[in-house]
Amino acid sequence: MSASSRRSVLRLGGTLSLGLVATSVAGAARARLPARTTSLEAAHPNVTEASMIVAGPADASAGLWAQLLASPLAGALHPGTPLAISAIGGRDGVTGANAFEALTNPDGATALLVPGAAAMAWLAGDPRVHFDAGNWVPALTSFGSAMVIGGNARPTLPLRVAASTASGVELAALLGLSLLGRNPSPVFGLADPQDARAALLAGRVDAILLHGRDVPARGAALSHEANGIRPLFSLGADIDAAARDPALPDVPTLPELYSAGSGQAPTGPLFEAWRATAGAARLDIALVLQPLTPAALVALWRTACASAVTTPGLSDASQAAGLTPLPAPDCVAALSRIVIGENTLLALRRWLAGRTDWRPA
């Protein structure tokens, strides 16, 4: 399959369309061609057929961001030419990220818009993952607040925590509570935020993870609706998990609670792993390019993203949802939170296997 043919697979007339391409991923990966970038292209960067894979359905967070980004990115990358957008796979972004890995070259023509749940699945060693999130080249990130909130569970009993799957974003809550000595026990199958909320109010679980949009307001509503429900800890700020989230100034971070209880700062592989899971849980979306994309084209996408986030529609929407879009260079430091060494990854996956009977790839 030629580079132009692959781009035609992705181009859907500039509109979002949902499709599953998992069956074609393996064959496309075998036919993958090397990037062809001349010195002239590097000197005069231009993306005449820019496209973007949206990892998830059109009504998920990445899909909503795509609708806001499509027009300003197209205008910045190549005025007069629409940005072709293809929405692929489920809400956790794994299928879409796999498609990006298999179907695209590092020629700067195609970017991936992916939720943090895909990065969490990569950290957990989900067998479905065939991409390396540690190699993504970020052009834009968006972070939301995240906190663990719960009721009056008895400390002598396991703390029941709502979770989607063992590799879901709730991993940050499970590992964090374990580091605090709270003996968490996941209750799987509660992927929808409304289902997790209902389970907490009904007493079927003792704690849930709030993340994504409008976290402060959602937390306040829960605390108001039921006596005894209160924030336990937040997942920190955009780049530093130890710093309090400005949107949750009264909610302590996990490192604060750990230090208060033990008299020493948290250290070790599992704490480093928790910092990475906290970053993935707070990551609303990331717009990334393939590794080895020419530097001039990386700069072009980053400049386009920096311009896009200042447009009134996108700026107002992100502010209303309590999200913080970070263009370069801040997005580079922020996304680096999810990257950890091999020994730390092994420690995380061993912990997960021991606590949930998880079998990582």
Buried (B, 14 or more C-beta within 10 A) or exposed (E): BEBEEBBBBBBBEBEBEBEEBBEBBEEBBEEBEEBEBEEEBEEEBEBEBBBBBBBBBBEBBBBBBBBBBBBBBBBBBBEEBBBBBBBBBBBBBBBBBBBBBBBBBBBBBBBBBBBBBBBBBBBBBBEBBBBEBBEBBBBBBBBBBBBBBBBEBEEEEEBBBBBBBBBBBBBBBBBBBBBBEBBBBBBBEBBEBEBBBBBBBEEBBBBBBBBBBBBBEBBEEBBEEBEEBBBBBBBBBBBBBBBBBEBBEEBBBBBBBBBEEEEEEBEEBBBBBBBBBBBBBBBBBBBBBBEEBBEBBBBBBBBBBBBBBEBEEBBEBBEEBBBBBBBBEBBBBBBBBBBBEEEBBBBBBBBBBEBBEBEBE
